[in-house]
Amino acid sequence: MILGVAVDKSVMWRGQKETYTNVWHYDTTIDTTSKEIADAVVDKERALMGTNVSFNRVQVWGPTDGTKEASQMLHQEDLTGTGGTGGGQTCALETTAVVSWNTGRFNSRGGRIYLRKYLHLGQLFSNDLEASKGNTALPSSDMGRLESFGNAMKNLQGTGFGAAICDKQGRKLPLNTPAAVLPHLHTRQFRR
């Protein structure tokens, strides 16, 4: 069954709380509970995000590859606490790291189609001020952590279950597709 997982997070920006969400879709090939998937995704995200990022809520629903009527909310949980990465340079909060995977498909013009995730990190792992603004390339320490995160999220493993990342229609990635990280932070404005 294809499950959707939404993790709501927030940061204080320009004197107000800005909330944003990362949505992930997984093909759960063996029997698993929606809480297990939620816990695994939140644990991985929490380890990546800065201490200035608050975790608010997680929701799991599915199946996402059928009709809207068939899709049901399976798990909702309020979260507390912040990200676990501290000590690095604080990022401009509208900047995102971009982790992507090649889907093995092509658009009508022959260009590759990528599954991309935009991550408002809050803080870098390093102390590179110019990279935190998106002015220079990310240091190798940040690139390595983001690639490891992307590869861990591609094949999510938990106690007694495994789930493969896919798009919301359930199309999986080709085997042995590593995560790629764009070398600079990108601006992605908060929705208002």
C-alpha positions in Angstrom: 0.0 0.0 0.0 1.2 3.5 -0.8 1.2 5.7 2.3 1.7 9.5 2.5 3.5 10.9 5.5 3.4 14.7 6.3 5.7 16.2 9.0 4.7 19.7 10.0 7.5 21.9 11.3 7.9 25.5 12.2 10.6 28.2 12.7 10.4 31.7 14.1 11.0 34.1 11.2 10.6 37.9 11.2 8.8 37.8 14.5 6.2 35.2 13.6 5.9 31.4 13.5 6.2 30.0 10.0 4.9 26.5 9.5 5.9 24.2 6.7 5.5 20.6 5.8 7.6 17.9 4.1 5.5 15.2 2.5 6.9 11.7 1.7 5.3 8.8 -0.1 6.3 5.2 0.6 5.4 1.8 -0.8 5.1 -0.4 2.2 5.8 -3.8 0.8 5.3 -5.8 4.0 2.7 -5.3 6.7 3.5 -2.3 8.9 1.6 0.1 11.0 1.2 3.8 10.1 2.7 4.8 13.5 5.9 2.9 12.7 6.3 4.7 9.4 5.6 8.1 11.1 8.1 7.4 13.8 10.8 6.4 11.4 10.3 9.5 9.2 10.2 11.9 12.1 13.4 10.3 13.7 15.3 10.8 10.4 14.1 14.3 9.9 14.7 15.3 13.5 18.3 14.2 13.3 18.8 16.4 10.2 17.1 19.6 11.2 18.6 22.4 13.3 17.7 23.1 16.9 15.8 26.2 15.8 13.2 24.0 13.9 10.2 22.9 16.0 8.4 19.6 15.2 4.6 20.1 15.5 2.6 17.2 13.9 2.9 14.1 11.8 0.1 12.6 9.7 -0.1 9.3 7.8 -2.8 8.5 5.2 -3.3 6.1 2.4 -3.6 4.5 0.0 -2.5 7.5 -2.1 -2.4 5.6 -5.4 -6.2 5.1 -5.6 -9.2 7.3 -5.5 -9.7 10.1 -3.0 -12.6 8.2 -1.5 -10.4 5.2 -0.8 -7.7 7.2 1.0 -8.1 7.5 4.7 -6.3 9.2 7.6 -4.5 6.3 9.4 -2.4 8.1 12.0 -2.2 11.6 13.5 0.1 12.7 16.3 1.1 16.0 17.9 4.9 16.3 18.3 7.1 18.3 20.6 10.7 19.2 20.6 13.2 20.5 18.0 15.7 19.2 15.5 18.9 17.6 16.8 21.5 19.4 14.8 23.1 22.2 16.7 26.2 24.2 16.7 26.4 24.9 13.0 25.8 28.2 11.1 22.1 29.3 11.2 20.7 29.4 7.6 18.7 32.1 6.1 15.4 30.5 6.9 13.8 30.7 3.4 16.7 28.7 2.0 16.5 25.0 1.4 18.7 22.1 0.7 17.5 20.1 -2.3 17.8 16.3 -2.1 16.7 14.5 -5.3 16.5 11.1 -6.9 16.6 10.2 -10.6 13.2 8.5 -11.3 14.5 6.8 -14.5 11.7 8.5 -16.5 11.8 11.3 -19.0 9.5 14.2 -19.8 8.1 14.8 -23.3 11.2 16.9 -24.2 13.6 14.1 -23.2 14.7 15.7 -19.9 15.1 13.5 -16.9 12.4 13.6 -14.2 13.6 13.8 -10.6 11.8 13.3 -7.3 12.9 16.3 -5.3 12.6 17.2 -1.6 13.2 20.8 -0.4 14.4 20.8 3.2 14.4 24.0 5.4 17.2 22.9 7.6 17.4 25.8 10.0 21.1 25.2 10.6 24.0 23.8 8.7 26.3 21.2 10.2 29.3 23.4 9.4 30.0 27.0 10.3 30.2 28.3 6.7 28.5 31.7 6.7 28.5 32.2 3.0 27.1 28.7 2.3 24.3 29.3 4.8 23.2 32.2 2.7 23.4 30.2 -0.5 26.3 32.3 -1.8 28.8 29.5 -2.0 28.7 25.7 -2.4 27.9 23.6 0.7 31.0 22.2 2.4 31.6 18.5 2.0 30.5 17.8 5.6 27.0 19.2 4.8 26.9 17.5 1.5 27.8 14.1 3.0 25.2 14.4 5.8 22.5 15.3 3.3 23.4 12.5 0.9 23.3 10.0 3.8 19.9 11.4 4.8 18.6 11.0 1.3 19.8 7.4 1.0 18.3 6.5 4.4 15.0 8.1 3.4 15.0 6.2 0.0 14.8 2.8 1.7 13.2 3.5 5.1 14.0 0.8 7.6 12.3 0.3 10.9 11.7 -2.4 13.5 10.3 -5.3 11.4 9.4 -3.3 8.3 10.9 -1.7 5.2 9.4 0.9 2.9 10.6 2.3 -0.5 10.2 5.9 -1.4 8.0 6.6 -4.4 5.8 9.3 -5.9 2.2 9.7 -4.8 1.0 7.5 -7.7 3.3 4.7 -6.3 5.9 4.8 -9.1 9.2 3.6 -7.5 12.7 4.6 -8.2 15.1 2.4 -10.2 17.3 0.1 -8.1 20.6 1.5 -7.0 19.5 5.1 -7.5 21.6 7.2 -5.0 20.4 10.4 -3.5 21.9 13.5 -5.1 22.2 16.9 -3.3 22.3 20.2 -5.2 25.6 22.0 -4.1 24.0 25.3 -3.1 21.1 26.2 -0.8 18.1 27.5 -2.8 15.4 30.0 -1.9 12.0 28.6 -1.4 9.6 31.1 0.2 7.2 30.2 3.0 3.6 30.2 1.9 1.4 33.0 3.2 
